[in-house]
Amino acid sequence: MNHRHAISDADWDRIKDLLPGRPGQPGWQAKDNRLFVDAVLWIATTGAPWRDLPERFGLWNSVWKRFDRWAKKGTWQRAVAALQDPDLEWLILDSTVVRAHHHAAGARKKKTAPGARTSRRWAAAAAGSGPRSAPASAGGGGR
């Protein structure tokens, strides 16, 4: 069973041979690359600071140092490239397409009176102001 933030078995199979510290490679052998990748995914998906990394992943500072080494070596770029789906290359999302709610940018929330949950616009429409789908100058006949 995978944890909610863990890498799937299929994705793990796609990247495991690209990662440093594999058995049979010269140099240092990693204790558990998959657990480390899961730790990084946990940080990425939760947005938590490194210091809040759960103990099951090891010491947060050691995990961060390893993450940083892999970043400097380009290991993460190779892993992400292997996980990219060529059928989704046309899909590009950035801040010009996906907008954050205005409160996410620090806007202050307007205070309303208790029980006054409707906006002025809807309150005016309820008071019989009529639909506003076409300007009066369009010759719609009005009332």
C-alpha positions as CSV (number, residue, x, y, z in Angstrom):
1,M,0.0,0.0,0.0
2,N,1.3,3.4,-1.0
3,H,0.9,6.5,1.2
4,R,-1.0,9.3,-0.2
5,H,2.1,11.3,-1.1
6,A,4.3,8.3,-2.2
7,I,5.5,7.6,-5.7
8,S,3.4,5.0,-7.5
9,D,5.0,1.7,-8.4
10,A,4.7,2.5,-12.2
11,D,6.5,5.8,-11.8
12,W,9.1,4.3,-9.5
13,D,9.9,1.7,-12.2
14,R,10.4,4.5,-14.7
15,I,13.0,6.4,-12.6
16,K,14.7,4.0,-10.3
17,D,17.6,3.2,-12.7
18,L,18.3,6.9,-13.2
19,L,19.0,7.6,-9.5
20,P,22.5,7.6,-7.9
21,G,23.5,5.2,-5.2
22,R,22.1,2.1,-6.9
23,P,23.7,-1.3,-6.0
24,G,26.5,-2.2,-8.4
25,Q,27.4,1.5,-9.1
26,P,30.8,2.7,-8.0
27,G,30.8,4.9,-4.9
28,W,28.3,5.3,-2.1
29,Q,25.2,3.0,-2.0
30,A,22.0,4.7,-1.0
31,K,20.1,3.1,1.9
32,D,16.6,3.6,0.3
33,N,16.2,5.8,-2.7
34,R,12.4,5.2,-2.9
35,L,11.9,6.3,0.7
36,F,13.9,9.4,-0.1
37,V,11.9,10.2,-3.2
38,D,8.7,9.7,-1.1
39,A,10.1,12.2,1.4
40,V,10.7,14.8,-1.3
41,L,7.2,14.2,-2.7
42,W,5.8,14.7,0.8
43,I,7.5,18.0,1.1
44,A,6.4,19.0,-2.4
45,T,2.8,18.1,-2.0
46,T,2.2,19.3,1.5
47,G,4.2,22.6,1.2
48,A,5.5,22.0,4.7
49,P,9.0,23.2,5.7
50,W,11.8,20.7,5.7
51,R,11.9,20.7,9.5
52,D,8.4,19.3,9.6
53,L,9.3,16.2,7.6
54,P,7.9,13.1,9.4
55,E,10.4,11.0,11.3
56,R,9.7,7.9,9.1
57,F,11.7,9.6,6.3
58,G,14.8,10.2,8.5
59,L,16.5,13.3,9.7
60,W,15.1,16.3,7.9
61,N,18.5,18.0,7.5
62,S,20.0,14.8,5.9
63,V,17.1,14.5,3.5
64,W,17.4,18.2,2.6
65,K,21.2,17.8,2.0
66,R,20.6,14.8,-0.3
67,F,17.9,16.7,-2.1
68,D,20.2,19.6,-2.7
69,R,23.0,17.3,-4.0
70,W,20.7,15.7,-6.4
71,A,19.5,19.1,-7.6
72,K,23.0,20.2,-8.3
73,K,23.8,17.0,-10.2
74,G,20.7,17.3,-12.4
75,T,19.2,14.1,-11.0
76,W,15.8,15.7,-10.5
77,Q,15.8,17.0,-14.1
78,R,16.4,13.5,-15.4
79,A,13.8,12.0,-13.2
80,V,11.1,14.5,-14.2
81,A,12.0,14.1,-17.9
82,A,11.5,10.4,-17.6
83,L,8.1,10.9,-15.9
84,Q,6.8,13.4,-18.4
85,D,4.0,12.1,-20.6
86,P,4.6,13.1,-24.3
87,D,0.8,13.1,-24.8
88,L,0.5,16.0,-22.4
89,E,3.2,18.3,-23.9
90,W,0.5,20.5,-25.3
91,L,-0.8,21.2,-21.8
92,I,0.8,24.3,-20.3
93,L,-0.4,25.8,-17.1
94,D,1.1,28.8,-15.6
95,S,0.1,31.9,-13.6
96,T,-1.5,33.5,-16.7
97,V,-4.0,30.7,-16.9
98,V,-4.5,29.6,-13.3
99,R,-5.4,32.4,-11.0
100,A,-5.2,32.4,-7.3
101,H,-8.1,33.6,-5.2
102,H,-7.6,37.3,-4.4
103,H,-7.4,36.4,-0.7
104,A,-4.3,34.3,-1.5
105,A,-2.6,37.5,-2.7
106,G,-3.2,39.2,0.7
107,A,-6.4,41.1,-0.2
108,R,-8.5,42.0,2.8
109,K,-11.9,40.3,3.1
110,K,-14.8,42.7,3.1
111,K,-16.9,42.6,6.3
112,T,-20.6,42.1,5.9
113,A,-23.4,42.5,8.3
114,P,-24.6,39.2,10.0
115,G,-27.1,37.5,7.7
116,A,-26.3,39.8,4.7
117,R,-24.7,37.2,2.4
118,T,-25.9,38.6,-0.9
119,S,-24.0,41.2,-2.9
120,R,-25.4,44.5,-3.9
121,R,-25.8,43.4,-7.5
122,W,-28.0,40.4,-6.6
123,A,-29.9,42.5,-4.0
124,A,-30.7,45.1,-6.7
125,A,-31.8,42.3,-9.1
126,A,-34.1,41.0,-6.4
127,A,-35.6,44.4,-5.9
128,G,-36.9,44.4,-9.5
129,S,-34.3,46.2,-11.4
130,G,-34.7,43.8,-14.3
131,P,-32.1,41.9,-16.3
132,R,-29.0,43.7,-17.6
133,S,-28.0,41.5,-20.5
134,A,-28.1,44.3,-23.1
135,P,-27.5,48.0,-22.8
136,A,-30.6,50.3,-22.9
137,S,-29.2,51.9,-26.1
138,A,-29.5,48.6,-28.0
139,G,-33.1,49.2,-28.7
140,G,-34.4,46.3,-26.7
141,G,-37.6,48.0,-25.8
142,G,-37.1,48.0,-22.1
143,R,-40.2,48.3,-19.8
